[in-house]
Amino acid sequence: MPPGVLTLVSSPSRRRLPQLRFAPLMMVAALAAPLAALPPAPAAAQIPPPGAPMTFAPLAQRLLPAVVNIQTSQAAAQAQAQRRPGAPDVPQAPPGSPFEEFFRDFLERNRPPGGQPQPNRPQPPSRRGQSLGSGFIIDASGIIVTNNHVIEGADEINVVMSDNTTLRAELVGADPRTDVAVLRVRPERPLPFVTFGDSDTALVGDWVLAIGNPFGLGGSVTAGIVSARGRDIRQGLYDDFIQTDAAINRGNSGGPLFNLAGEVIGINTAIYSPSGGSIGIGFSIPSNLARNIAAQLRDVGRVRRGWLGVNIQQVTDEIAESLGLQGGARGALVARAQEDGPAAAAGIQAGDVILRFNGQEVREMRNLPRIVADTAVGSRAPVVVWREGREQTLTVTVQELPAEAAQAGTPTPAPESRPQTLELAGLGLKVGPITPEARERFSLRPESRGVVVTEVSPGSPAAERELRPGDVIVEVQQERVNTPAEVQARLEALRRQGRATALLLIESAQGQRWVPLRLAAPRGSPG
């Protein structure tokens, strides 16, 4: 994929947006003659392929009334203070319209020399920043779903209906983790609404329809297909986006993605684009994630998520081989079961690979947080783990996700005398015991137990795995180690067994993780 920018597709008017561009009439006329000379296309070529609708018009006409434009504003005192002295206030115009560029260019040409204010001219009042987005009605009483980033920081929210009626909206609740927000308006009569569908049934290649408010042009309909499922765009812990090639632009944020049954299967939220405009790579929050979030926000104003209490990492091919995991790399490897957490209480241990949770397959690490979060708080869930070469089933009582703890800073290690070390042949590592001097030198935690890494050779297997001085080796092949000699003995035993890698549990300032280390033969060894 070429370099680009992942953009949340709301439309702040404070940002310079592309101008609308129109083809000159002479260019159209010049192309008309050659096209007219072409032979008529066969009648069969004008028929859509099997399964394609002849037109989206009936569907669009039915859905358009339930899709709304969202206008937000907030005080822009900080932006006003940062403007250059004497810079005139820019009138507000629809984002992306030619009028926005007209006003900006006009005022730039007429700025006083030196940027100083004109004498006796009153200072302009502090203006308000404005932005535009989209949303859709899910209840006739006036419940609207949109993106959190559309309304974030707003002190005034207005909803414009398809008939241009404007209603003041109140924020019911928002969830920044999934970028979902719920609004409420007070209509005089019941409103048209749409319903959520099952996003899990949407297949790659299925037709979809996107409706929204791109660049302030409300009621815009675009069609495309589902391009991919389960996209991780590095926007959060619960990424599981639907990718579509239906045109999505700034202002489409919060708008619905429909299937051909007229059901909402996604909330349009981001685009990948080097230019800021649609290049056919858009992302939508799947309805099966959004539905639960929206229901909780509507009912209690906040989201309760399930919590397992584990630190996990991806299972690589090397880790799978080290653990004898059948079926290749899959699941989520437990680096640490947090004390007093539900996982530790259920008997889940560091080194376990979680394969299934509450009946759902954990294909890779990032699937587990979403599955756990969607599990009802207080429920008992079966957990299938891989341990000691076989599957085992445990039962965990899911708790509510607590508030995120602040991460403590890591002090700079103080230079001290080096502890006595031992070189691990073939790995590019030197390790030593955890002595009081080593604790002070490497700023180790008082509770740290194991063997400390004192030196890593450049280009070695250890360096390839980003091991660093100050890391602590806690386990080798899921067995605790307390001295450098024990580490060396475990590695030699693995070599005698013909193992290609050793699995080390490493503790650093960022927490614990499992590291598969290639067992290069020591110097002088045959082969």
N, C-alpha and C positions, 0 to 999 in steps of 0.2 A: 504494500500500500504506500503510495507516495506521501511525502511529508504533508501534514495538514493540521488542522486545528479542530478539536472537539468543542462545539459551541452549544451552550444551552440556548434554546431558540425562543426566548422571550425577546421583546423589541424595546429596549430602552431608547427614548428619543434623545438622550444625552450623548449617545454614541453616533459617530459619523457612519452612515449607512450608504450602500451603493445606490446610485441614481437609477431611475427607470430608464431603460434605453429602448428606442424605437427604430425600426428599419426605415431608411429613406424610401419614399415612394418610387424614385427613379430606379432603385435597386430591384424593387418588386416588379416594375414594368419590364426591366431588362431580362428578368428571368422568365417572364410569362411566355414570350414567343418560343423559346426552345422547348418549354414544357408542353405547349400546345401542339408542337409538331410531333410529339411522341405518340405512338399508337395507343389506343385505349387499352387499359388493363383488362385481362379476362375477368368475367363476372365472378368466377370462383375466388379470385384474389381479394375481392371486397368482402367476403364472408369471414367473420371472426373464426379463429380456430375453435375446435370442439371444447366446450366448457366455458368459453369466454362469453360474457353477456353482450347482447347487441348494443345496449346502452346502460349507463348508470343513472339515467335521469330519474326514473321512478324512485329508486333507492335514495338518491340525493334529496329529492323533494320531500321525502318522508322524514329524513334525518336532520335536515338543515334547521328547522325550528327549535331543536333541542340543543344546538350548539350556540354558545354565547361568546361575545368579545369581553375581555376583562381589561379595564383601565385602572391603573393605580397611580398614586402620586404620593410624594413625601417631601418634607422640607429639604431644600438643597442649600442650607446655609454654608455648609463646608465647601461645596463646589463654588458658591458665590464668593467666599473668602479667598479661594485659590485663583480666581480669575485675575487677569492682568489689570493693573490700574487703568480706569477709563474705558475698559472694554464694555460695549453696550450689551444689554441683556438681549439674548436671542429669543425672538417670539417662538412659541411652541407650534409645531406643525406635525401632521401625521408622519411617524417614523418612516423613512425611506422615500418620502414623496419629493418631487422636484421643488416644492415650496420650501422645504427645509434647507436645501442647498441654495435656493434663491435668497432667502433671508440671510444666511450665513455669508454668502458672497457680497451681498449688498452692504452689510454692516462692516465687513472687512475693508471694502473700498472707501467707506465713509468714516473710518476711525480717525480721530484727531491725530495730528502729527505727534510722534513720541508716545502715543498711547495715554496722554494725560486728559483728565476730564475737562470739559468746556466750562468756562467761568459761568457762575450763576445757574448752572444746569442742575436740577435736583437729581440726587442719586437714585437709581432704579431700586424698587423694592426687591427684597429677597424672593427669588422665584422658586417654584416647586418642580422637582424632577418628576417626569412622567414616563410610564412604560406601558406597553400593550402586551396582552397574551390572549389565550383562549381557555375555554372550559366547556363543560357539558352538564346538563341537568339530569339528575338520576332520580328525582322525586318531584311529583307535581306540586308539592308544598313549597318548593324553592331551594332544594339542596343541590349544590353545584360542586363538581370535582375539578381541580386544576393542579398545576405544579406548585410546589412550595416556592421555587425561585421566582415565580411570576408575582407573588404577593409579599415576598420576604421584605421586611423593613417598611412596608407601606403603612401610612396613617390614614389613607382614604382609598376605598375600593369601590368601583362602580362596575356594574354588569350591564352590557348593552345587548338586548334581545334581538332576534332576527327581524322584528318589526320596528327596530330602532328605539324601542322603549328602554329608558335607562333607569336602573334600580340601584339604590345604595346597598352594598353587601357588607355583612359582618363575617369575621373569621371565626369559624367553629373550632378548627384545630388544624395543625400542620405537623408534618413529620419530615424533618430535613434528611433523615437517613435514607428514605426512599423517594424523597422529592414529591410527596403527595400532600395536597391541602384540600380542605373542605370549607365551602362558603355557604352562607344562607342569605336569601333575599325574601322580602315580604310582598308577594304579588297580591293583586286584588282578585285574581282568578287562577284556577289551576293551570300549571304550565305543562307544555309538552316535555316528555322525558324519554331517555333511552336506558337500556339495561346492560349490565355487564354480561359478557359471554365467557366461554371456557377457552382461555388462551392456550391451554395444553393441546387442544384439538387443531390449532392452526398449524398447517404444514408448510414447509418451504415450497414456494411456488403458488400458494393460494392467493387469490385476488383480495386486496384490501383497499379501503377508501379512507382518506384523511380529510378532515374538515377543520378549518380554523381561520385565523385572523393574520395571515402573513403580511408584514409591513403595513398593518393597519387596514388592509383590504379585506374586510370582514366577509364571512360566508363563502370562502374559497374552498373548492372541492378538487382534490387530486386523487388519482388512482395509481395503483402499482401492485406489487406482489410482496409476500413475505420473502425476504432475501436470506435470512438466517435466523436461528433461534439461539437462546442462551448466551448472548454476547456479553463479555466482561469488558466494559469500557473504562475501568479504573475510576469510577465515580463514587464507589462506596462498597461496604461489606456485602451488600445484598444484590449486587449487579446480576441481572438475568434478562437482558434486554432483547426485545424483538427488533431485528433489523429489517428495514423496508426501503424500497426504491421509490415509493410514492413521494412526490415533491413536498419537503418540509422546509420551511424557512423561518427567519426571525418573526416572532409573533404567533407561530403555531404551537408554542409551548403550552401544555395543558389541554390541548385539543384531543379529540378521540380518534382512534384508529379502528375502523369498523370492518367486520367481515361481511360477506354478501347476504347474511341473514339480518343485517342491521344491528348486530350486537357489538358492544365495545370490547375489543380484545386487547387494547393497549392505550396508553396515554403518551402522546408524542412529547418528547422532552429534550432531545439533543440531535445535532447533526455533526457529521465529520466533513469538514470543508476547508480547503486552503484559502478560499476567497470570501467566506462568510455566507455564500449562497448555496442552494441545494445542488449537490452533484450526484444525487441518488443514493446517499448513504445516511439514512435517518434511523433514530433509535426510539423505541417506545417501551414504557414500563408495562409488563404483561398484566392483564386484568386479574389473573388469579393471585397476584401479589397485591395489586392496588385495591381489589374488592375488600379484602380483610382489613387493610389499613384504613380505607375510607369508612368502613362500618364502625371501627373503633373510635375514629376521630368524631364521627357523627354522634355516637352514643355517649362517650365519656370525655371527649376532647383531647385524648392522648392515646398512645399506643403502648400496650403491654406485650412484651416479647418474651419468648421462652429463652432460658439460659441454661447451658450445660456446664460451664466452668472449666473449659480446657483451652490450652494453647495448642494449636494444630499447625501442621505444615503439609506440603504436597508430597505425595508418595512418588518418587522417581523410579525408573527401572532398576537403578542400582540398589535403592532401598528395598524394593520388592524382592530382588534377588537375595539381599542380605537376610531378609526375614523369611524367605521361602514362601512368599505370598503367591498362591496359585491364581492364575488368571491375569498376571501382569500387574502393572502399576495402576492402582485404583484405591479409592477410599481416602481417609484423612488420618495422618499419623499424629498421635498424641505426643506432644513434646513435654507437656506438663499438665497434670490434673490439679487444679487450684485447690488449696486447702479449704475445707469447710464448704466446698462447692458441691453441687448435686452429682457430678461425675465421680469425684473422689468417694462420696458416700455410697455410690453404687458399685464401687470396686474397680472403676476404670483406672488404668495405670499408664504412666509414661511408657511409650513403646508399643502400646496397642494401636492397631489400625481399625478405625471405625468404618465398617463396610455398609451397614444399613442402620437407619435410625427411624424408629416408629413405622416400620414397614416400607420405608422409601430407600431406594438405592443411593448410596453416596458414591457417585462416579468419580468425583475429584474433590479436592479439599474445599473449594469455594462453594460446593453444594451444601455442605453441612450447616454453616451459619444460617442460611435461609430456611432450611428444613426445621432446624431447632427453633428459630424465631417464630415460625408459623404454628408451632405446637402449643396447645393450650397450657397456660400456666397452671401448675398443680396436677397435671395429668401424669400417669405412669406410662412410660414409653419403653418398649424393648429395644435394646441396642446390641447389634451383632458386631463383635470385634474379632480381629485376627490376633491370636496370642499363642506363642510357643508352638507354631506350626499347625494350628487348627482354629476353626471358628468356635467362638463361645458367645452365649447370649446372656446379657445382663439386663436388669431393669432399673431405669433411672426415673426419679420424680423431678419433673421439670420445674424450675423456679423462675421467677421474673428477673429479667436482665437488670442488674443494678446500674447506677450511674457510673460513667467511666471515671476511673481513678486518674488523678494527675500523675504524669510521668516525672519521676525525680530525675534531676540532672546528674550527670556522671562527672565526678571531680577529676581533674587532671592528675594522672599518676605522678607521684613524687619520685625523683631519682634516688635509688638506694642500691646497696650492694646486692649482687645477684645471688640467689640461693643456689645450692648444689643442684646440678642438672644432669639429665640422662638423655642422650640422643637416641631417637627411635629410628633405626636404620631403614632407609628406603622411603621414608615418609616426609623427610625435610622438617622434622619437628624436634625441638628440645623441650623437655618437660621437667618439672621439679615439684617437690612437696609444697603443700600450702603451709608455710611458716608465718610467724608474725611479720617478718620482714617482707615476705611475698604479698601478704594481705595489704600492707601499707604501700608497697611499690606499685601494685596493680589495682589498688582501690577495690579489693574484693569484699564482698558482703560478709558479715560475721558468721552467717550460717552456711557459707559455701563449703562444700566438702568434695574432695576428689584430688585431681592432679592439675597443676597450673601449667599452661603453655608459656614458655619463657622466650622462645625464638622460633621463627618460621623462615625457612630458606626460600628465596625467590625462585619461582618456576617449579616448585615441588608440588606433589599431590596435595599437601596441606594448604599451600598458597592458592592452588586452583579452587579449593573449597572455601577460600576467604577466612581461614583460621588466622587469628592474630594473637600476639603476646598478651597475656591477661585472660584469655579464654580458659575455662576450666573443663577438663574431661571428667564427667561424672560417671559415665558407664561406657563399657566396651562390649558390644554385642549383647546389650541388655543385662550386663552383670556389673555391679558396682566395683569401682576401683578406688584405692586410697593412697597408693604409692606408685612412683614411676616404675618400679620393678613389676608391679601387678599389671600395669598397662602393657609393658613389653612382653610379659608372659602370655597375656591374652592374645596379642597380635601374632606371636610365634605359633600359638596353638591353631589359630585360624589359617596360617600359612600351611601348617602340616596337614590340615584338612582339605587343602586345595581351594580355599575360598579366594575369590578375586577382590573382594571388598570387605572392609570392616565397618560396622555401624557404631558411630560414637555419639553419645549424648553430650552436647556441648552447652555450657552455661556462659553467657556473656552479659553485658550491661543491658541488652535488649531482651533478655529472657533465655529460655532453653530451646534448643532445636536439635534435630537429629541430622548428622552429617555422614554420608557414606564416603569412606576414604579408600582410594585405590591402594591395594597392597603391592607396591612395587617391590621387587626382590632386592634384598640388601646387597651391598657391594661385595663381590667375591663369591656370591651364591651362584650355583649353576643355573643356566637358562636365563 
